[in-house]
Every structure is written in C-alpha cells, then in structure tokens.
C-alpha cells in the first residue's frame, strides 16, 4: 500500500508544504535511520514504526498550529 498522495505525506512529496532545511547532523541521522528501516525484515515492527511516526507527525503538526495561533494572538 502506497501512502503517496495522502495528506500526511512528507513535504518533499507535497510541493504545497514549505520545505525546512535540515542541519548536516540531522541529515546524517535521517540517513542512519533510513538504513535501519531498510534493514528491518519484520513486517509487524515496520507497521508499529509507521504508526508511531504518524502519531509523532500529527502531534508535531498540532504543536506547530498551536504555536502559530498563539503568535497571532500576541
């Protein structure tokens, strides 16, 4: 099942979302984690990871939206 086209896809897949540059250290960490994911052969572990990432991403979106609302009120 592909997540392509869903509203929760990453910004590099959704051009309407602003791009945020990562630091060099963050880029290396992302690459390390991507390799860990590629090495994973347990489908249940990958499902759990995907669910955790979705929850974290939506929590981050909620925090960002709250910060924007608070900034507008100030």
C-alpha positions in Angstrom: 0.0 0.0 0.0 1.4 3.4 -1.0 1.0 6.5 1.1 1.6 8.7 -2.0 -1.0 11.4 -2.4 -2.4 11.3 1.2 -2.4 14.5 3.2 0.1 13.1 5.6 2.9 12.6 3.1 6.2 14.3 3.7 6.8 17.8 2.4 9.2 16.6 -0.3 6.2 14.7 -1.8 3.8 17.6 -1.3 5.1 20.8 -3.0 2.5 23.0 -1.3 4.2 22.5 2.0 7.1 24.7 3.0 10.5 23.0 2.9 12.6 23.2 6.1 16.3 22.7 5.7 18.0 20.1 8.0 21.4 20.5 9.6 24.2 18.3 8.4 23.9 16.3 11.7 20.2 15.8 11.1 20.7 14.7 7.6 23.2 12.1 8.8 20.8 10.9 11.5 18.0 10.6 8.9 20.2 8.6 6.6 21.2 6.3 9.5 17.6 5.7 10.5 16.6 5.1 6.9 19.2 2.4 6.7 17.9 0.9 10.0 14.4 0.8 8.4 15.7 -0.8 5.2 17.4 -3.5 7.3 14.2 -4.3 9.2 12.6 -7.5 7.9 9.8 -7.8 10.5 6.5 -6.5 9.0 5.0 -6.0 12.4 7.9 -3.9 13.5 7.6 -1.8 10.4 3.8 -1.4 10.9 4.4 -0.3 14.5 7.1 2.2 13.4 4.8 3.6 10.7 2.0 4.1 13.3 4.4 5.8 15.8 5.7 8.1 13.0 2.2 9.1 12.0 1.3 9.9 15.6 4.5 11.9 16.1 4.0 13.8 12.8 0.4 14.7 13.6 1.5 15.7 17.2 4.1 18.0 15.6 1.6 19.5 13.2 -0.8 20.2 16.2 2.1 21.8 18.1 3.0 23.9 15.2 -0.6 25.0 14.6 -0.9 25.9 18.3 2.3 28.0 18.2 1.0 29.8 15.1 -2.3 30.6 16.8 -0.5 31.8 19.9 1.7 34.0 17.8 -1.3 35.6 16.1 -2.9 36.3 19.4 0.2 38.1 20.7 
